[in-house]
Amino acid sequence: GSNSWLAHWEQRAGHKANMCASCTSSAEVGGHVKKVGHDYSHYIVPLCKACNQRTDEFLVYEELVSAICD
């Protein structure tokens, strides 16, 4: 148990989330994302609140997704 999705990501990654996985803002929440063209699993990545509200397709830094998927 983690008390937030961001804490969950930090626990799985083994380090503190500093920056949003999509832009250069500070990470504020753990957001659910899916890899386009891959399986349809959901992944948690650190996001700023603005990116977490997006409903379009957008890029995230692969290493931040891979940090908890390996």
HTML snippet that shows the backbone in 3Dmol.js (N, CA, C, O; Angstrom):
<script src="https://3Dmol.org/build/3Dmol-min.js"></script>
<div id="view" style="width:600px;height:400px;position:relative"></div>
<script>
const pdb = `
ATOM      1  N   GLY A   1       0.445  -1.137   0.000  1.00  0.00           N
ATOM      2  CA  GLY A   1       0.000   0.000   0.000  1.00  0.00           C
ATOM      3  C   GLY A   1       0.533   1.362   0.000  1.00  0.00           C
ATOM      4  O   GLY A   1       1.140   1.829   0.964  1.00  0.00           O
ATOM      5  N   SER A   2       0.302   2.002  -1.094  1.00  0.00           N
ATOM      6  CA  SER A   2       0.632   3.415  -1.215  1.00  0.00           C
ATOM      7  C   SER A   2      -0.633   4.236  -1.036  1.00  0.00           C
ATOM      8  O   SER A   2      -1.738   3.751  -1.277  1.00  0.00           O
ATOM      9  N   ASN A   3      -0.464   5.491  -0.610  1.00  0.00           N
ATOM     10  CA  ASN A   3      -1.636   6.323  -0.385  1.00  0.00           C
ATOM     11  C   ASN A   3      -1.984   7.199  -1.589  1.00  0.00           C
ATOM     12  O   ASN A   3      -2.958   7.951  -1.538  1.00  0.00           O
ATOM     13  N   SER A   4      -1.209   7.116  -2.666  1.00  0.00           N
ATOM     14  CA  SER A   4      -1.529   7.837  -3.898  1.00  0.00           C
ATOM     15  C   SER A   4      -0.866   7.107  -5.063  1.00  0.00           C
ATOM     16  O   SER A   4       0.042   6.301  -4.861  1.00  0.00           O
ATOM     17  N   TRP A   5      -1.321   7.390  -6.278  1.00  0.00           N
ATOM     18  CA  TRP A   5      -0.703   6.769  -7.454  1.00  0.00           C
ATOM     19  C   TRP A   5       0.721   7.268  -7.642  1.00  0.00           C
ATOM     20  O   TRP A   5       1.567   6.515  -8.125  1.00  0.00           O
ATOM     21  N   LEU A   6       1.015   8.517  -7.274  1.00  0.00           N
ATOM     22  CA  LEU A   6       2.382   9.028  -7.382  1.00  0.00           C
ATOM     23  C   LEU A   6       3.291   8.293  -6.397  1.00  0.00           C
ATOM     24  O   LEU A   6       4.411   7.922  -6.747  1.00  0.00           O
ATOM     25  N   ALA A   7       2.818   8.082  -5.177  1.00  0.00           N
ATOM     26  CA  ALA A   7       3.587   7.320  -4.191  1.00  0.00           C
ATOM     27  C   ALA A   7       3.793   5.883  -4.663  1.00  0.00           C
ATOM     28  O   ALA A   7       4.854   5.299  -4.443  1.00  0.00           O
ATOM     29  N   HIS A   8       2.781   5.319  -5.310  1.00  0.00           N
ATOM     30  CA  HIS A   8       2.894   3.972  -5.871  1.00  0.00           C
ATOM     31  C   HIS A   8       4.017   3.929  -6.907  1.00  0.00           C
ATOM     32  O   HIS A   8       4.852   3.024  -6.884  1.00  0.00           O
ATOM     33  N   TRP A   9       4.037   4.904  -7.814  1.00  0.00           N
ATOM     34  CA  TRP A   9       5.091   4.955  -8.827  1.00  0.00           C
ATOM     35  C   TRP A   9       6.461   5.079  -8.174  1.00  0.00           C
ATOM     36  O   TRP A   9       7.395   4.374  -8.555  1.00  0.00           O
ATOM     37  N   GLU A  10       6.586   5.969  -7.196  1.00  0.00           N
ATOM     38  CA  GLU A  10       7.865   6.182  -6.516  1.00  0.00           C
ATOM     39  C   GLU A  10       8.333   4.911  -5.811  1.00  0.00           C
ATOM     40  O   GLU A  10       9.521   4.586  -5.828  1.00  0.00           O
ATOM     41  N   GLN A  11       7.408   4.204  -5.200  1.00  0.00           N
ATOM     42  CA  GLN A  11       7.749   2.955  -4.518  1.00  0.00           C
ATOM     43  C   GLN A  11       8.252   1.918  -5.520  1.00  0.00           C
ATOM     44  O   GLN A  11       9.262   1.256  -5.279  1.00  0.00           O
ATOM     45  N   ARG A  12       7.551   1.777  -6.641  1.00  0.00           N
ATOM     46  CA  ARG A  12       7.948   0.792  -7.658  1.00  0.00           C
ATOM     47  C   ARG A  12       9.233   1.189  -8.368  1.00  0.00           C
ATOM     48  O   ARG A  12      10.060   0.330  -8.674  1.00  0.00           O
ATOM     49  N   ALA A  13       9.413   2.496  -8.640  1.00  0.00           N
ATOM     50  CA  ALA A  13      10.595   2.971  -9.357  1.00  0.00           C
ATOM     51  C   ALA A  13      11.827   3.017  -8.459  1.00  0.00           C
ATOM     52  O   ALA A  13      12.956   2.935  -8.942  1.00  0.00           O
ATOM     53  N   GLY A  14      11.611   3.147  -7.164  1.00  0.00           N
ATOM     54  CA  GLY A  14      12.733   3.202  -6.233  1.00  0.00           C
ATOM     55  C   GLY A  14      13.350   4.581  -6.099  1.00  0.00           C
ATOM     56  O   GLY A  14      14.454   4.712  -5.570  1.00  0.00           O
ATOM     57  N   HIS A  15      12.662   5.610  -6.567  1.00  0.00           N
ATOM     58  CA  HIS A  15      13.148   6.983  -6.403  1.00  0.00           C
ATOM     59  C   HIS A  15      11.998   7.972  -6.505  1.00  0.00           C
ATOM     60  O   HIS A  15      10.904   7.629  -6.953  1.00  0.00           O
ATOM     61  N   LYS A  16      12.259   9.196  -6.084  1.00  0.00           N
ATOM     62  CA  LYS A  16      11.249  10.249  -6.069  1.00  0.00           C
ATOM     63  C   LYS A  16      10.959  10.731  -7.488  1.00  0.00           C
ATOM     64  O   LYS A  16      11.867  10.840  -8.312  1.00  0.00           O
ATOM     65  N   ALA A  17       9.713  11.013  -7.760  1.00  0.00           N
ATOM     66  CA  ALA A  17       9.307  11.580  -9.050  1.00  0.00           C
ATOM     67  C   ALA A  17       9.551  13.084  -8.994  1.00  0.00           C
ATOM     68  O   ALA A  17       9.017  13.771  -8.123  1.00  0.00           O
ATOM     69  N   ASN A  18      10.353  13.592  -9.919  1.00  0.00           N
ATOM     70  CA  ASN A  18      10.661  15.011  -9.931  1.00  0.00           C
ATOM     71  C   ASN A  18       9.911  15.754 -11.019  1.00  0.00           C
ATOM     72  O   ASN A  18       9.364  16.831 -10.781  1.00  0.00           O
ATOM     73  N   MET A  19       9.885  15.177 -12.216  1.00  0.00           N
ATOM     74  CA  MET A  19       9.301  15.903 -13.333  1.00  0.00           C
ATOM     75  C   MET A  19       8.200  15.106 -13.995  1.00  0.00           C
ATOM     76  O   MET A  19       8.175  13.876 -13.948  1.00  0.00           O
ATOM     77  N   CYS A  20       7.292  15.838 -14.613  1.00  0.00           N
ATOM     78  CA  CYS A  20       6.191  15.249 -15.369  1.00  0.00           C
ATOM     79  C   CYS A  20       6.760  14.379 -16.479  1.00  0.00           C
ATOM     80  O   CYS A  20       7.764  14.737 -17.094  1.00  0.00           O
ATOM     81  N   ALA A  21       6.139  13.260 -16.736  1.00  0.00           N
ATOM     82  CA  ALA A  21       6.594  12.339 -17.784  1.00  0.00           C
ATOM     83  C   ALA A  21       6.338  12.876 -19.189  1.00  0.00           C
ATOM     84  O   ALA A  21       6.798  12.287 -20.168  1.00  0.00           O
ATOM     85  N   SER A  22       5.607  13.988 -19.301  1.00  0.00           N
ATOM     86  CA  SER A  22       5.267  14.522 -20.618  1.00  0.00           C
ATOM     87  C   SER A  22       5.852  15.901 -20.895  1.00  0.00           C
ATOM     88  O   SER A  22       6.175  16.212 -22.041  1.00  0.00           O
ATOM     89  N   CYS A  23       5.993  16.726 -19.872  1.00  0.00           N
ATOM     90  CA  CYS A  23       6.499  18.090 -20.089  1.00  0.00           C
ATOM     91  C   CYS A  23       7.570  18.395 -19.043  1.00  0.00           C
ATOM     92  O   CYS A  23       8.013  17.490 -18.335  1.00  0.00           O
ATOM     93  N   THR A  24       7.979  19.618 -18.940  1.00  0.00           N
ATOM     94  CA  THR A  24       9.056  19.969 -18.009  1.00  0.00           C
ATOM     95  C   THR A  24       8.542  20.476 -16.667  1.00  0.00           C
ATOM     96  O   THR A  24       9.333  20.965 -15.860  1.00  0.00           O
ATOM     97  N   SER A  25       7.249  20.373 -16.407  1.00  0.00           N
ATOM     98  CA  SER A  25       6.677  20.794 -15.124  1.00  0.00           C
ATOM     99  C   SER A  25       7.000  19.775 -14.034  1.00  0.00           C
ATOM    100  O   SER A  25       7.445  18.664 -14.321  1.00  0.00           O
ATOM    101  N   SER A  26       6.775  20.163 -12.803  1.00  0.00           N
ATOM    102  CA  SER A  26       6.973  19.256 -11.667  1.00  0.00           C
ATOM    103  C   SER A  26       5.882  18.188 -11.649  1.00  0.00           C
ATOM    104  O   SER A  26       4.732  18.451 -12.000  1.00  0.00           O
ATOM    105  N   ALA A  27       6.257  16.996 -11.242  1.00  0.00           N
ATOM    106  CA  ALA A  27       5.283  15.910 -11.090  1.00  0.00           C
ATOM    107  C   ALA A  27       4.405  16.215  -9.882  1.00  0.00           C
ATOM    108  O   ALA A  27       4.907  16.539  -8.805  1.00  0.00           O
ATOM    109  N   GLU A  28       3.091  16.109 -10.069  1.00  0.00           N
ATOM    110  CA  GLU A  28       2.148  16.388  -8.984  1.00  0.00           C
ATOM    111  C   GLU A  28       1.263  15.202  -8.660  1.00  0.00           C
ATOM    112  O   GLU A  28       0.805  15.064  -7.525  1.00  0.00           O
ATOM    113  N   VAL A  29       1.013  14.340  -9.638  1.00  0.00           N
ATOM    114  CA  VAL A  29       0.120  13.195  -9.462  1.00  0.00           C
ATOM    115  C   VAL A  29       0.661  12.002 -10.239  1.00  0.00           C
ATOM    116  O   VAL A  29       1.529  12.146 -11.100  1.00  0.00           O
ATOM    117  N   GLY A  30       0.141  10.841  -9.926  1.00  0.00           N
ATOM    118  CA  GLY A  30       0.419   9.659 -10.730  1.00  0.00           C
ATOM    119  C   GLY A  30      -0.746   9.474 -11.683  1.00  0.00           C
ATOM    120  O   GLY A  30      -1.887   9.328 -11.247  1.00  0.00           O
ATOM    121  N   GLY A  31      -0.474   9.478 -12.969  1.00  0.00           N
ATOM    122  CA  GLY A  31      -1.538   9.371 -13.959  1.00  0.00           C
ATOM    123  C   GLY A  31      -1.526   8.038 -14.676  1.00  0.00           C
ATOM    124  O   GLY A  31      -0.470   7.432 -14.862  1.00  0.00           O
ATOM    125  N   HIS A  32      -2.702   7.581 -15.080  1.00  0.00           N
ATOM    126  CA  HIS A  32      -2.838   6.342 -15.846  1.00  0.00           C
ATOM    127  C   HIS A  32      -2.620   6.642 -17.324  1.00  0.00           C
ATOM    128  O   HIS A  32      -3.235   7.558 -17.870  1.00  0.00           O
ATOM    129  N   VAL A  33      -1.746   5.874 -17.973  1.00  0.00           N
ATOM    130  CA  VAL A  33      -1.509   6.008 -19.412  1.00  0.00           C
ATOM    131  C   VAL A  33      -1.499   4.626 -20.047  1.00  0.00           C
ATOM    132  O   VAL A  33      -1.326   3.618 -19.363  1.00  0.00           O
ATOM    133  N   LYS A  34      -1.685   4.588 -21.361  1.00  0.00           N
ATOM    134  CA  LYS A  34      -1.585   3.352 -22.140  1.00  0.00           C
ATOM    135  C   LYS A  34      -0.568   3.581 -23.244  1.00  0.00           C
ATOM    136  O   LYS A  34      -0.454   4.693 -23.761  1.00  0.00           O
ATOM    137  N   LYS A  35       0.173   2.542 -23.610  1.00  0.00           N
ATOM    138  CA  LYS A  35       1.102   2.620 -24.729  1.00  0.00           C
ATOM    139  C   LYS A  35       0.330   2.399 -26.020  1.00  0.00           C
ATOM    140  O   LYS A  35      -0.333   1.375 -26.184  1.00  0.00           O
ATOM    141  N   VAL A  36       0.413   3.348 -26.928  1.00  0.00           N
ATOM    142  CA  VAL A  36      -0.273   3.241 -28.209  1.00  0.00           C
ATOM    143  C   VAL A  36       0.429   2.187 -29.056  1.00  0.00           C
ATOM    144  O   VAL A  36       1.655   2.179 -29.164  1.00  0.00           O
ATOM    145  N   GLY A  37      -0.362   1.295 -29.658  1.00  0.00           N
ATOM    146  CA  GLY A  37       0.205   0.278 -30.539  1.00  0.00           C
ATOM    147  C   GLY A  37       0.793  -0.921 -29.824  1.00  0.00           C
ATOM    148  O   GLY A  37       1.336  -1.818 -30.469  1.00  0.00           O
ATOM    149  N   HIS A  38       0.696  -0.954 -28.517  1.00  0.00           N
ATOM    150  CA  HIS A  38       1.195  -2.086 -27.741  1.00  0.00           C
ATOM    151  C   HIS A  38       0.004  -2.758 -27.073  1.00  0.00           C
ATOM    152  O   HIS A  38      -1.129  -2.659 -27.546  1.00  0.00           O
ATOM    153  N   ASP A  39       0.272  -3.432 -25.984  1.00  0.00           N
ATOM    154  CA  ASP A  39      -0.838  -4.021 -25.251  1.00  0.00           C
ATOM    155  C   ASP A  39      -1.731  -2.901 -24.704  1.00  0.00           C
ATOM    156  O   ASP A  39      -1.380  -1.725 -24.796  1.00  0.00           O
ATOM    157  N   TYR A  40      -2.820  -3.246 -24.168  1.00  0.00           N
ATOM    158  CA  TYR A  40      -3.756  -2.237 -23.683  1.00  0.00           C
ATOM    159  C   TYR A  40      -3.716  -2.086 -22.161  1.00  0.00           C
ATOM    160  O   TYR A  40      -4.682  -1.639 -21.543  1.00  0.00           O
ATOM    161  N   SER A  41      -2.585  -2.467 -21.573  1.00  0.00           N
ATOM    162  CA  SER A  41      -2.420  -2.306 -20.138  1.00  0.00           C
ATOM    163  C   SER A  41      -2.305  -0.833 -19.783  1.00  0.00           C
ATOM    164  O   SER A  41      -1.827  -0.025 -20.578  1.00  0.00           O
ATOM    165  N   HIS A  42      -2.743  -0.500 -18.594  1.00  0.00           N
ATOM    166  CA  HIS A  42      -2.567   0.849 -18.070  1.00  0.00           C
ATOM    167  C   HIS A  42      -1.292   0.889 -17.240  1.00  0.00           C
ATOM    168  O   HIS A  42      -0.964  -0.067 -16.537  1.00  0.00           O
ATOM    169  N   TYR A  43      -0.583   2.000 -17.329  1.00  0.00           N
ATOM    170  CA  TYR A  43       0.634   2.209 -16.569  1.00  0.00           C
ATOM    171  C   TYR A  43       0.482   3.493 -15.776  1.00  0.00           C
ATOM    172  O   TYR A  43      -0.267   4.386 -16.174  1.00  0.00           O
ATOM    173  N   ILE A  44       1.184   3.592 -14.661  1.00  0.00           N
ATOM    174  CA  ILE A  44       1.195   4.803 -13.850  1.00  0.00           C
ATOM    175  C   ILE A  44       2.495   5.539 -14.140  1.00  0.00           C
ATOM    176  O   ILE A  44       3.572   4.943 -14.110  1.00  0.00           O
ATOM    177  N   VAL A  45       2.394   6.826 -14.420  1.00  0.00           N
ATOM    178  CA  VAL A  45       3.577   7.670 -14.603  1.00  0.00           C
ATOM    179  C   VAL A  45       3.364   8.969 -13.845  1.00  0.00           C
ATOM    180  O   VAL A  45       2.224   9.379 -13.625  1.00  0.00           O
ATOM    181  N   PRO A  46       4.452   9.624 -13.441  1.00  0.00           N
ATOM    182  CA  PRO A  46       4.316  10.921 -12.794  1.00  0.00           C
ATOM    183  C   PRO A  46       3.905  11.979 -13.816  1.00  0.00           C
ATOM    184  O   PRO A  46       4.516  12.088 -14.879  1.00  0.00           O
ATOM    185  N   LEU A  47       2.880  12.750 -13.500  1.00  0.00           N
ATOM    186  CA  LEU A  47       2.401  13.800 -14.396  1.00  0.00           C
ATOM    187  C   LEU A  47       2.125  15.077 -13.609  1.00  0.00           C
ATOM    188  O   LEU A  47       1.888  15.033 -12.402  1.00  0.00           O
ATOM    189  N   CYS A  48       2.159  16.215 -14.303  1.00  0.00           N
ATOM    190  CA  CYS A  48       1.661  17.455 -13.708  1.00  0.00           C
ATOM    191  C   CYS A  48       0.138  17.401 -13.823  1.00  0.00           C
ATOM    192  O   CYS A  48      -0.398  16.569 -14.555  1.00  0.00           O
ATOM    193  N   LYS A  49      -0.550  18.269 -13.116  1.00  0.00           N
ATOM    194  CA  LYS A  49      -2.018  18.237 -13.131  1.00  0.00           C
ATOM    195  C   LYS A  49      -2.575  18.561 -14.512  1.00  0.00           C
ATOM    196  O   LYS A  49      -3.600  18.006 -14.907  1.00  0.00           O
ATOM    197  N   ALA A  50      -1.914  19.454 -15.255  1.00  0.00           N
ATOM    198  CA  ALA A  50      -2.393  19.811 -16.596  1.00  0.00           C
ATOM    199  C   ALA A  50      -2.309  18.617 -17.543  1.00  0.00           C
ATOM    200  O   ALA A  50      -3.266  18.343 -18.268  1.00  0.00           O
ATOM    201  N   CYS A  51      -1.191  17.907 -17.551  1.00  0.00           N
ATOM    202  CA  CYS A  51      -1.055  16.740 -18.435  1.00  0.00           C
ATOM    203  C   CYS A  51      -1.986  15.617 -18.000  1.00  0.00           C
ATOM    204  O   CYS A  51      -2.471  14.861 -18.842  1.00  0.00           O
ATOM    205  N   ASN A  52      -2.242  15.494 -16.709  1.00  0.00           N
ATOM    206  CA  ASN A  52      -3.144  14.460 -16.226  1.00  0.00           C
ATOM    207  C   ASN A  52      -4.581  14.686 -16.700  1.00  0.00           C
ATOM    208  O   ASN A  52      -5.365  13.739 -16.761  1.00  0.00           O
ATOM    209  N   GLN A  53      -4.932  15.917 -17.032  1.00  0.00           N
ATOM    210  CA  GLN A  53      -6.277  16.231 -17.517  1.00  0.00           C
ATOM    211  C   GLN A  53      -6.434  16.029 -19.022  1.00  0.00           C
ATOM    212  O   GLN A  53      -7.551  16.090 -19.535  1.00  0.00           O
ATOM    213  N   ARG A  54      -5.345  15.791 -19.732  1.00  0.00           N
ATOM    214  CA  ARG A  54      -5.413  15.637 -21.183  1.00  0.00           C
ATOM    215  C   ARG A  54      -6.200  14.388 -21.568  1.00  0.00           C
ATOM    216  O   ARG A  54      -6.145  13.371 -20.877  1.00  0.00           O
ATOM    217  N   THR A  55      -6.929  14.476 -22.672  1.00  0.00           N
ATOM    218  CA  THR A  55      -7.689  13.328 -23.170  1.00  0.00           C
ATOM    219  C   THR A  55      -7.210  12.901 -24.551  1.00  0.00           C
ATOM    220  O   THR A  55      -7.684  11.904 -25.095  1.00  0.00           O
ATOM    221  N   ASP A  56      -6.271  13.655 -25.118  1.00  0.00           N
ATOM    222  CA  ASP A  56      -5.715  13.308 -26.429  1.00  0.00           C
ATOM    223  C   ASP A  56      -4.511  12.380 -26.251  1.00  0.00           C
ATOM    224  O   ASP A  56      -4.075  12.126 -25.129  1.00  0.00           O
ATOM    225  N   GLU A  57      -3.984  11.882 -27.361  1.00  0.00           N
ATOM    226  CA  GLU A  57      -2.754  11.100 -27.302  1.00  0.00           C
ATOM    227  C   GLU A  57      -1.587  12.062 -27.136  1.00  0.00           C
ATOM    228  O   GLU A  57      -1.537  13.104 -27.790  1.00  0.00           O
ATOM    229  N   PHE A  58      -0.646  11.711 -26.257  1.00  0.00           N
ATOM    230  CA  PHE A  58       0.539  12.538 -26.065  1.00  0.00           C
ATOM    231  C   PHE A  58       1.706  11.650 -25.670  1.00  0.00           C
ATOM    232  O   PHE A  58       1.523  10.532 -25.188  1.00  0.00           O
ATOM    233  N   LEU A  59       2.886  12.159 -25.881  1.00  0.00           N
ATOM    234  CA  LEU A  59       4.097  11.394 -25.606  1.00  0.00           C
ATOM    235  C   LEU A  59       4.499  11.515 -24.148  1.00  0.00           C
ATOM    236  O   LEU A  59       4.346  12.568 -23.529  1.00  0.00           O
ATOM    237  N   VAL A  60       5.014  10.421 -23.613  1.00  0.00           N
ATOM    238  CA  VAL A  60       5.619  10.440 -22.283  1.00  0.00           C
ATOM    239  C   VAL A  60       7.016   9.838 -22.411  1.00  0.00           C
ATOM    240  O   VAL A  60       7.290   9.074 -23.337  1.00  0.00           O
ATOM    241  N   TYR A  61       7.884  10.182 -21.487  1.00  0.00           N
ATOM    242  CA  TYR A  61       9.235   9.652 -21.492  1.00  0.00           C
ATOM    243  C   TYR A  61       9.201   8.160 -21.186  1.00  0.00           C
ATOM    244  O   TYR A  61       8.765   7.744 -20.112  1.00  0.00           O
ATOM    245  N   GLU A  62       9.662   7.371 -22.131  1.00  0.00           N
ATOM    246  CA  GLU A  62       9.620   5.914 -22.035  1.00  0.00           C
ATOM    247  C   GLU A  62      10.289   5.389 -20.764  1.00  0.00           C
ATOM    248  O   GLU A  62       9.807   4.433 -20.156  1.00  0.00           O
ATOM    249  N   GLU A  63      11.389   6.010 -20.367  1.00  0.00           N
ATOM    250  CA  GLU A  63      12.112   5.507 -19.186  1.00  0.00           C
ATOM    251  C   GLU A  63      11.276   5.650 -17.910  1.00  0.00           C
ATOM    252  O   GLU A  63      11.489   4.904 -16.954  1.00  0.00           O
ATOM    253  N   LEU A  64      10.332   6.593 -17.878  1.00  0.00           N
ATOM    254  CA  LEU A  64       9.485   6.729 -16.693  1.00  0.00           C
ATOM    255  C   LEU A  64       8.396   5.666 -16.666  1.00  0.00           C
ATOM    256  O   LEU A  64       7.941   5.283 -15.588  1.00  0.00           O
ATOM    257  N   VAL A  65       7.969   5.182 -17.832  1.00  0.00           N
ATOM    258  CA  VAL A  65       7.040   4.054 -17.899  1.00  0.00           C
ATOM    259  C   VAL A  65       7.807   2.777 -17.578  1.00  0.00           C
ATOM    260  O   VAL A  65       7.339   1.946 -16.800  1.00  0.00           O
ATOM    261  N   SER A  66       8.980   2.621 -18.176  1.00  0.00           N
ATOM    262  CA  SER A  66       9.781   1.414 -17.989  1.00  0.00           C
ATOM    263  C   SER A  66      10.262   1.252 -16.562  1.00  0.00           C
ATOM    264  O   SER A  66      10.567   0.139 -16.135  1.00  0.00           O
ATOM    265  N   ALA A  67      10.335   2.347 -15.816  1.00  0.00           N
ATOM    266  CA  ALA A  67      10.830   2.274 -14.433  1.00  0.00           C
ATOM    267  C   ALA A  67       9.993   1.344 -13.581  1.00  0.00           C
ATOM    268  O   ALA A  67      10.496   0.782 -12.608  1.00  0.00           O
ATOM    269  N   ILE A  68       8.723   1.168 -13.925  1.00  0.00           N
ATOM    270  CA  ILE A  68       7.876   0.290 -13.107  1.00  0.00           C
ATOM    271  C   ILE A  68       7.406  -0.943 -13.855  1.00  0.00           C
ATOM    272  O   ILE A  68       6.672  -1.757 -13.295  1.00  0.00           O
ATOM    273  N   CYS A  69       7.815  -1.102 -15.116  1.00  0.00           N
ATOM    274  CA  CYS A  69       7.327  -2.221 -15.914  1.00  0.00           C
ATOM    275  C   CYS A  69       8.333  -3.348 -16.035  1.00  0.00           C
ATOM    276  O   CYS A  69       7.971  -4.448 -16.453  1.00  0.00           O
ATOM    277  N   ASP A  70       9.578  -3.109 -15.685  1.00  0.00           N
ATOM    278  CA  ASP A  70      10.609  -4.134 -15.848  1.00  0.00           C
ATOM    279  C   ASP A  70      10.517  -5.214 -14.803  1.00  0.00           C
ATOM    280  O   ASP A  70      11.318  -6.148 -14.808  1.00  0.00           O
TER     281      ASP A  70
END
`;
const viewer = $3Dmol.createViewer("view");
viewer.addModel(pdb, "pdb");
viewer.setStyle({}, {cartoon: {color: "spectrum"}});
viewer.zoomTo();
viewer.render();
</script>
